[in-house]
Amino acid sequence: MRNMYDVIVVGTRVAGSPLAMLLAEKGYRVLAVDRATFPSDTPSTHYIHQAGLGFLKSWGLLDQVIAAGTPAIRHLNFSYTDIVINGFANVSADGIDAVYCPRRTVLDKILVDAAGNAGAEVINGFTVNELIFDGDQVVGIRGQVGEGAEQEFRAKLVIGADGSNSVVAKAVGAEVYEGSPAACFIYYSYYEGVDWGMHHRTGFNEQQFAAWPTNDDLSLVAVMRKRDRFRDFRTDPDAGVQEIVSQIDPELGARLRDTGKRVEPFRPMLYPDNYRRRSFGPGWALVGDAGYHKDPFTGWGITDAFKYAQLLADLVDEGLSGARPMDDVLAEYERERDAQSASTYELTQSISELSLTPYYDSVFRATSYDADYIKGFFGLIAGIYPPDKYFGEEELAALYEKVDFPAAARHVTKDGVTA
């Protein structure tokens, strides 16, 4: 049948394009559609952890990101109130010794092109109007490019990679089974004259700023505050950015005032809530923010999109090849995604409130006193080390002993204190 595919992917950014590319490379007939055209922008932290860069390297795309003029970052400055942790992780198993923060106009175009080059059929500027059902089974999509005639495409599997407001998720009624309200809003833009390197700084009074270099010799500068302060902030965001940076780091605040120049409009955003949605059913699945979203505070969105696109592609291959029932592999995908992301999800929810619990205050404060544990901390952030290697009770007990941390504050579990 004409317009019949093995897989249709709705959404072609950091989850959808890699998924389409990987399935096309396996020889499947793949259609990938997106209402956007590329290059185009989308709200983003830009940050790709070493674990995420490992996927780009394995796909043969990291060199393209670097060649686009994306600066390498090899030193991180992290603080939470008066706790300062500066340094970097060890070189990853993939030999990656830096992190990168590409603009989405750069990264997404590389990924979309890679999907097309792998053999996927890509249609940009395509709006999905509805899914096609055969009983409970999703069997395709209807939509059109611009104001053109409506088209119909059918597939064995339709995958929503279309973000937190996923059309696919809404059409199948994918329920949220775990979630919590988002804590903050963010304003960010691009600046000249801000040569600070990489900073992620949370101050007192529940406010934060971040800065890192990106393409075109610009730096992204972002600020965060609790959502209930959004209305007041938006009346003069330039003054608000200056105030937050100056309060958290007076020296950088002075440099922003003296040499910083904002060169693009602000991108304001009230964060979507944290959630996990049911991410599979008869003839459909969800990947990326369509199925799982957490506060951008820890910058894991892009890396997780890559990680779980790879997981889903590998499992869908088993289903399409007939090696296993498709329902079984999709159930395994959701189960594995939730298990593998559980610690990052919990950590993000905890520290994105812009105030530390006693447990995290103790862990981070003790870490700041020891160079080896600082490397371990950044290795955890980078995705090089599993959380239990850093947050394990024995590891924390050893850290507290090594730095002679006050006995009464030695939290080795989230609700316990050593004697």
Stockholm file with secondary structure:
# STOCKHOLM 1.0

chainA/1-419         MRNMYDVIVVGTRVAGSPLAMLLAEKGYRVLAVDRATFPSDTPSTHYIHQAGLGFLKSWGLLDQVIAAGTPAIRHLNFSYTDIVINGFANVSADGIDAVYCPRRTVLDKILVDAAGNAGAEVINGFTVNELIFDGDQVVGIRGQVGEGAEQEFRAKLVIGADGSNSVVAKAVGAEVYEGSPAACFIYYSYYEGVDWGMHHRTGFNEQQFAAWPTNDDLSLVAVMRKRDRFRDFRTDPDAGVQEIVSQIDPELGARLRDTGKRVEPFRPMLYPDNYRRRSFGPGWALVGDAGYHKDPFTGWGITDAFKYAQLLADLVDEGLSGARPMDDVLAEYERERDAQSASTYELTQSISELSLTPYYDSVFRATSYDADYIKGFFGLIAGIYPPDKYFGEEELAALYEKVDFPAAARHVTKDGVTA
#=GR chainA/1-419 SS CTTEEEEEEECCSTTHHHHHHHHHHTTCCEEEEESSCSSCCCCCCCCBCHHHHHHHHHTTCHHHHHHTTCCCBCCEEEEETTEEEEECCCCCTTCCCCBBCCCHHHHHHHHHHHHHHTTCEEEESEEEEEEEEETTEEEEEEEEETTSCCEEEEEEEEEECSCTTCHHHHHHTCCEEEEECCCEEEEEEEEESCCCCEEEEEETTTEEEEEEECSTTCEEEEEEEEGGGHHHHTTSHHHHHHHHHHHHCHHHHHHHHHHCEECSCCEEEECCCEEEECCEETTEEECGGGTEECCGGGCCHHHHHHHHHHHHHHHHHHHHTTSSCHHHHHHHHHHHHHHHHHHHHHHHHHHTTSSCCHHHHHHHHHHTTCHHHHHHHHHHHHTSSCHHHHHCHHHHHHHHHHTTCCGGGCEEETTEECC
#=GC SS_cons         CTTEEEEEEECCSTTHHHHHHHHHHTTCCEEEEESSCSSCCCCCCCCBCHHHHHHHHHTTCHHHHHHTTCCCBCCEEEEETTEEEEECCCCCTTCCCCBBCCCHHHHHHHHHHHHHHTTCEEEESEEEEEEEEETTEEEEEEEEETTSCCEEEEEEEEEECSCTTCHHHHHHTCCEEEEECCCEEEEEEEEESCCCCEEEEEETTTEEEEEEECSTTCEEEEEEEEGGGHHHHTTSHHHHHHHHHHHHCHHHHHHHHHHCEECSCCEEEECCCEEEECCEETTEEECGGGTEECCGGGCCHHHHHHHHHHHHHHHHHHHHTTSSCHHHHHHHHHHHHHHHHHHHHHHHHHHTTSSCCHHHHHHHHHHTTCHHHHHHHHHHHHTSSCHHHHHCHHHHHHHHHHTTCCGGGCEEETTEECC
//
